[in-house]
Amino acid sequence: MMQNTILMLAFFWFVFVSPVDAQLPKVQVKVVTCVESLVPNGVGRSRMFETDLEVNYLDFTSKQTDDKGDRNKSNRKDIRIKDYQETKLLNLYNEGGIRFQNLATNDALMMSKINDMLAQGWDLFYVGAGVESKMINVSVKKALLKAGLKALMEDDSKEENKNDPNGLYMTRYYFMKKL
């Protein structure tokens, strides 16, 4: 009876527990980043980026401990890559304010890229978006909705509270493909 139990446990171990690592699918991840300018008068730059270049983050990583507080001395020129694809997008604003045709054009370009990635066997598994701008005050946002972009130019508040019309809207699309 004991021998059968041991054989049964060994069977379950080899069939269900030990091959867990072998069953994990190997995947590749790709990130496509879109940066859209929130700078008025169409003077900003908007782009979509991706790279096929593989880098090892450990090459630029240092470990901090209580005993050792050395700062990371990685050189920026060694980290910076120059091998990437860049697709021009249109700015969200022009002299007249928000340019809805530009938004539609950017959407079409991004959809084209996403559809191309899906056709190549990539799965879109996450989308992250964010805005970088000093326009975080709720009253400022409400005023902008009521008055439009013109309110940005007529800001007479103290310098540290002034509305900053400059900013970026960034979206990152995360794709995954089983190898």
N, C-alpha and C positions, 0 to 999 in steps of 0.2 A: 504494500500500500504506500509506504514511504517512498519507495523507488519510483512508483508511478507519479506521485506528486512532484518529485524532483524533475522527472522527465517532462511533465506537463509545464512546470515553471520554466524550465530551460527552453522548451518549445516556444512558449509565449515571449520569452526574452528575445530569442533570435528572430522571431517573425515580426513582433510588434515594436520592440524597444530599440534594439541595436541598429536597425536600418533607418531610423528617423532622420539622421543627417543625410543619408543617401537619397531620401525621398524629397528633401527640400529642393524646390526648383531654383536653378541658377538664373539670375535676372541681370539685365543691363538697364540702367536708368539714364534718361536724357532730359535735360532742362532746356526749355525755350523761354527766353525772357523778352517781354515787350515793355519798353519805356516810352511813355507818351508825355510830351511836354505840356505843362500847365502855364507856360510863360505867355503873357499877353502879346498881341501884335505879331504873332507868328514868328518870333525870333528864337524860339526854343528848337531843340532837336529831338525827334522821335524816331526810335529804331526797334527792330526785332532782332535778337541775337541767338545764336546757338553755336556750339563747338563739338567736334568729334574728338578733340584732343583729350587724351587721358593723362591726368596728373595724379600724383600721390600726395595727399594732404600731409602725410607724415614727414615729407621732405621739408615742410615749412612749419612744423609743430614743435613746441618746446614743452617740457613738463615742469610745472611749478610745484614746489614743496615748501614746507616750513624751513627746511635746512638750506634750500637753494632757491633764491628768488631772482635768478637771471632772467632778463627780459628776452623775448624772442628776437633774435638778431637776423632773421631772414631779410634778404635784400629785396625790395619791391620790384626791381628790374628782373630779378630771377623768378619771381612769382608771376608776373604779368605775362599773359600769353598773347600771341599775335596771330594765331591760327583760328579764325572763327568766321562764321557767315553773318552778314549784316544786311537786313532788309530795311529799306527806308519806309517809315510810316509818316503820315501827315500830322502836323501839330493840331491840337484841339482848339486853339484860338487863332484868330487873325485880327486885323484891325477893327472889325465889326463885332467881335466877341466870339462866342462859341460857334464853330463852323460844323454844322451837323453833317454836311457832305464828307468832311474829313473823318468824322466818327464812323460813318457808314463805310468809307473806304478802308479805314483801319480794321474794322470788323471783317470785311471781305478778305483782306490780306491775311488776317489771323485765322479765319475759317479755312482758307486755302492751305495754310501751313498745317493746321490741325488735321484736315482731311488727308493731306499727303502723308503725314506721320501715321495715321490710322491705316491707310492703304499699304504702308510699308510694314505693318504688323505690330506697331507700337500701340499700347493701351494708355489712354489718358487716365491717370489715377488720382491726381490732385491738382488743384489750381489755388495759388495764393496771390493775393493782391494787396496793395498798400499805397498810401499817398504820403509824400514828403512835402510838407508846406507848413508855414507858420499859421495858416488860417485854421486854427483849431477851436477858436472861441465860438460857442454856439450863437451868440448874438451877431457875430460877424457873418456866420453862415446864413442866418436868417436875413440879415441886411442884404447880402449878396443875392439871395433868391428874389428879394423884392426889387432891388435896384439894378441888378445885373452887374456886369464887370466894371461899369463906370464908378461904382462905390469904392473900388480899390484905389482909384486914382485920387479920390477926394477925401482921403483919410487924414484927419487933423488931430489924431490922438497922439499921446506921448510916443517918442521914438521907439521905446522898447515894446509898445503895444500896437505899433502900426501893422496894418494888414500887409502881408507879403504876397504879392500876386504870383511870385515865382514858385514853381514846385514841379514834382514829377508824379505821374501815376504809373506804377510798375505792377505788371502781372507776370507771374511765373507759372508755366505749364509744365507739370512733371509727367513724363511718359515712362513706361516700363515695357520691356520685351523679354520673354523667356528665351534663354540661350539653348 
